[in-house]
Amino acid sequence: MLDWALDRRAILKLGVVGAAAALVESIRARIAKAAAAPLPTDARERRLASLRQLTFGGQNAEAYFDWTGTRLIFQSTRPPFACDQIFTMRDTGSDLRRVSTGEGRTTCSFFFPDGKRFIYASTHLGGAACPTPPDRSRGYVWPIHPTYEIFSADLDGGHLTRLTDNEGYDAEGAVSPDGRRIVFTSLRDGDLDLYLMDADGANVRRLTDRPGYDGGPFFSWDGRFIVFRAARPETREELEEYRALLRQSLVRPQRLEIFVMKADGTGLAQVTRHGAASFAPFMHPNSQQIVFSSNLHDPTRRTFALWLVNVDGSGLERVTYADSFASFPMFSRDGTRLVFCSDRNRTAPRELNVFLADWTG
């Protein structure tokens, strides 16, 4: 069986067409084998049952359910693309389809509730090539590409519609359960804050205004709340560093906390206070619990697990143990399943795949 990354000698021996065909057959065989039986879990992962791997190889992230729970939309870096493009697939991992343009870098896709359209952010208007990656020689940073804009499209990628038109970062969007609003992160007023807009991009209004990086917002399944993560500088030195990096279209995600507020931006409350990098929150359909990713358990801050917490910050519970990185969790609308991305069961460095589990308890 071929690994995802064919080595140079294999490509030369098989030829490009032959290597591509062998790669496809290898992936199909791995998918069929994985679908035959659930993967084992760590004994401490009592919340997870019937765990299944849906993707095999490459870097796959931010996989989110449609309203029926039968399809997923996600971003993936896989041949022949050098950076993330948007794909959809069934909840079995089958029927994989690319739905973005194939140009630029994409991120943060999300279905509309009718299942006919979706949103995502893309840099393709700034050029067909992938944006230049950031210089991390002086520490880990996230790029905030100013060419990101938010688009909507049909499920076949057609009828591409630009929703934001701003000389700065617009990304990290999610659609409300009624399909009428989109919450997103924007740099349009000089800081990385949360905004609401109508589904057609009209009527933009600002929700947060405190200095710092507010991002990764999602509506609760009942539409009453928005949960997000934020990096809020606490000292003058931290604020100066944040603003200096922002001028370079960069942020340093060393300390992120989870917040929740009402869908109109009122009633803001901080949920976590761990001083770690806690991000990718999503609210359980009961609107009383939040699942998120964090390195709070690791003194070196190098590994990430999924955690569960009550909206008031109590009842903190670790969910995953069998990976060095687990993130981007999302509950299905009925709360019976959890999709997330993880490096467990990887066959190559930096491989990240999509996993689906039944949720217990």
C-alpha positions, 0 to 999 in steps of 0.5 A: 500500500502506498503512503499518501506522499509518494517518494521521488523514485516511485513517481519516476518509476510509475510516471505522473499518471501511474503515481496518481492512479496508485495514490487514488487506489491507496486512499480508496483501500484505506477508506474502505478498510477504516469504514469496516470497523470503528477505531479503538479509543483511549480508555479514558475517552468515555465520551467517544464511541464508534470512532471512524476516520473519514480522511486519509493523508494530507492536512484536513481541518475545520470539518463542519456538519450540514443541518442534516448531519449527513454531509461535511464541509472542510478545508484540505491541503492535498495534491495537486494543491499547495495550500488549503481548498474547500471540499465536501464529503458524506459523513462516511468519507465518500463522495469527495468534491472540491467546491472552491476555485482551486486558486489562492488559500481558503479557510472557514467554510460553513453550510447554509441551513437549506444545504444548497449553498455555503460560505468560505474565505479565500485569497484568490482575488489577490492572486492564484498562488498560495500566499507567502507563509509567515516567517516563524524564525522568531516564534510561532505566529498565525498569518492574517492575510489581507486578501482574505474575503468571504464568498458564498457559492452553490454546492458545485462551486458555481454562482460564486458571490463576494460578500465582503469588500474590504481592504483587510482581513475578512474570514472566520465566518459561520452562518446562523441557524435561520440562514439570515446572518453571518458572524465573522472576524474582520480587520476593517476598523483597525482591530480583529473584531467580530461582526454580523452581516446579512446573508447577502453581505449587507447591513454589517454591524460590529459586535466586539470592540476591545483590543485583541484578536476576537475570532473563530465565532459560531452560533449556538444551534438554537441561534441565541448565542455566539461562542468564540475565542479571544486573545486580549492583551493585558499589559501595555507591552502585550498590546504593543506587541500585538499591534506591531505584529498586526501591522505585519498581518500576523498574530501570536496565539499564545494565550487564547480564552473562550467567550460567549455572548448573546447573538446580538453582541450583548451579555459578553462572558468569559468562560475559561481562564487558563492562560493557555491557548484555548480555541475552536469552541462549539456549543452543545445543542443544550446551550449549556456546554462548550467543547473546545481545543486547548493545550492547558494540560501540557506544561510545554504547551505543545500538545492539544486535546479536546475539552468540555466545559459548562458555559459558566466555566465549571465542570471542566473535563478532558475529552481526548487523550490519544492524539498530540493534536485534536481540534475543530470539534463540532456537535451535530444538530441533535447532539449525538455525534462529534466531528473533529480533526486529529493527528491520531493514526497518522502515517506521515509527519504533520498529517491531520485527518477528520474523525467522526464519533458518537457522543455519549453522556 
